[in-house]
Amino acid sequence: MESDLLYLVKFIVLLIIFIVACIFDLKKRIVPNKIWLFAILMALPLNVYEYILLKYNLINPLLWIAFIFVISYAMYLFDFFGGADVKALVTLAIFFPAYPKFFCFPLLNFHFSLAFATLSNSVIFASIILFFFLLKNLKKEGLKNFKLVYFFGFKVKIEEIPKFYNLLQFVTHEGEVQFTLKGVEPSQEIIENLKSRGIKEVWVTPALPFIVFITVGFILAVFIGNLIFLLFSFRI
């Protein structure tokens, strides 16, 4: 019962911290480092109490923290993540060195790392936006000129690029208009180069506030479990 209450307190504390981080991410696409430092400082006394209470092996949590850092940093290097997303996942791995099992949660499955389950869930949740883009583009463009870019963004007037959106096309040094799925920050020079090629509508993609998806993935991981493991548990 004591461990149940401890995990509930830890969940509430970290959820509040994540919500604050989400607000910064939505408004500025930048999350101050002091938020993660504060979270780690909050985690230390709670983790000491948790270890005294449960006496678990410290090797596995340390390995999982290292694994989460490596995999999230790799995603950062390949431009799938922002720096704040890496810090959020590492903070989560530190905050919950053991997967929290309290009361009747998680409902469906229970595995080794809450941070890894959160990452899996957040990727699944974020991928929904790809199908939103696809449906939006199919409705407007149809299947006739189908491109892979249909999954990653949509067209807007070049003078009306929304805030926190990146370009999915640019002009190369050779003067050719080229598509990219990573997204390019819309500088004035890039926009003028596109205009000079007669482009009036340009493909854009939102700079996703991924902390929001991580927060949703965190809630799902605590109360339900790892959705990927759940999908693979079904037998055809």
N, C-alpha and C positions, 0 to 999 in steps of 0.2 A: 504493500500500500504506500509506503514511503517513496519507493522508486516511481510509482505511478504519479504521485504528486510532483516529484522532482522533474520528471519528463514533461509533465503538463506545464510547469513553470518555465522550463527551458524552451518549449515550443512557443509559448506566448511571448516570451522575451525576444526570441529571434524573429518571430513573425512581425512584431512591432518594428524591429530594426529593418527587416526587409521591406515593410510598407513604406517607411521613411525613405529608403533607398529607391523604391519604385517612384515615389513622388519626384525625387531629384532626376531620375532617369527619364521620366516622362516630360518634365519641364525643360531640362537642360542637356540631356543625354550625357551628363557627367555626374558621377557619384563621388563625393568627397572621401578621401582616405580615412578621415577621422571616424567615419561611421563604422568601418571594418575594424579599426583599432579599438573603438569602444566595445564592439561586439566581442572581440577576443578577450578584452579585459573583463567583461561580464562573464565570459565562459570559464575563465580560470578557476574562480572559487566554486562554481557549480560543478565543474569537472572533478575537482579535488573531493568534494562531498560525494559525488557519484562513485568515485573510485573507492572511497572509504566504505560506502554503503554496499557496493556490489563486488568489489575485488576482482575485476576482470583482467585478462591478460592484456598488457599494454602493447605487445608487439603488433598484433593485427590492426588496431587503430592507427598506429604510426605508419604501417605499410599502406593503409587505405588513404591516409592524408597525402602521402607521397604520390600514390597512384592518381588521386584526384588532381593534384597539382600538375603532374606530367600531362595527363590527358586534356585538362582544361587549357594549359599553357600551349599545348600543341594546336588546339583549336584556335587559340588567339593568334599564333604565328601564321596560320592559314586563313586569317581574317574571318573566321566563323564567329568569333567571340570578341568582346571588348575587354579592356583591362579590368573593369569593374566586375564583369561576369566571372573572371578567374578568381578575383578576391572574394566574391560572394560564395563560390563553391568551396574554396579552401577554408573560409571562415565557418561555413556550415560543417565541413568535415572536422574542424577543431571543436566546434560547439557541441557536436554529437559524435564523440569517438565510438560510441556503441549505438546500434540501431535502437531507437526508443520503442519499446513495447509496453504500452500502458493501457489499463482497463481492457477494452476489447480490440484495441488498435495495434497495428494495421489490420484491416478486415480481411484482406484477400491473400497477401503473402508477406513473408518476413525474410529479409536477406542481410547481407553483411554491412553494407554501407548506405547510410541515409543520403549522403551527398551523391553517390553514384545513382541511386534510385531517383533522386531529384533531377539530376542531369538527364537521365533517360526520359523521365516524364516531361521535362521542359522541352526537349527536342521534339517529342511527339506532339505536344500542344502547339508549339511554334509552327510545325509543318502544316497545320490546318490552314494557315494563311496562304500557302502555296496553291491550295485548291480554290481558295477565294479568288486569287488573282486569275487562275485558269478560267473559272466560270465567268468572271468579269470580262476577260479578253475574248473568250469564245462568243459571248453575247454581242460584243461590239465588232470584233474582227472576223468571226467565223473560222471555220477549219481550213479555208482555202489557202491562206498564207501562214499556216501554223508554224510557230517558232518556239524553241525551248524557253525563250525569254517570257513567254506567256505565264510561266510558273512563278516568275520572280518580280514582276512589276506590271506597270501599265503606262499608257501614253497620257501626257498632259501637254498643254500649249507651252512652248518653250519660254514664254514670258511669265508663266504662272506655276513655276516649280514650287511645290509646297516646302515649308520649313522642315528640316530634318529628313529630307529626301535626297538620295544620291542618283547620279545618272547611270544608266545601263548602256550608254553609247557615247563615243567620243571620236574625235578626228585624230588619226595617227600622224606621225611625222611625214609619212608619204602622202598625206592628204586624203586618205580613205576613211570613211565612216565605219567604225568597228563596234561590235557589241561586246560587252563584258558582263558576267554574272556576279562579279564581286561588288560592283558599285563604285562610282568615282565621284568625289566631292565636286559639286557644280561651281567651279570657279568662273569668273567672268570671262577669262580667256577661252576656256573650253566651250562655254555657251556661245561666244562670238564666233568661234571656229565652226560650230554646228550651224549657226545661222548663215554663215558664209557659204555653206553647202546647200542652202535652200531648205533646211529642215525647219518646219513650223511646229511640229509635235515631236516630243522626245520621250523615250522610255525612262521611267524612274522607278526606284524602289525605296521603301522607307528604311531609315536607319533604326532598326527595331530596338525598342527598350527591353532588352532580353532579361533584365532583372525581373520584369513582370512575369515572364514565362517561368523563370527560376522559382519565383514565389509561388506560383500556381503548382509547379512541379513539386515543391517542398510540401505544400498542404496535401497534395494527393499521395505523396510518398509516406507521410505520417499516418494518414487515416485509411488509405487503401493499400499502398505498397508500390512495387515497381511494375508499371504497366507493361513494359516489354516482356518481363518474365511471365506476367499474366497471359499475354498473347501467345507466348510459346508453350504455355502449359496446356492449351487446348489441343485435343487430339482429333484429327479428321477421321 
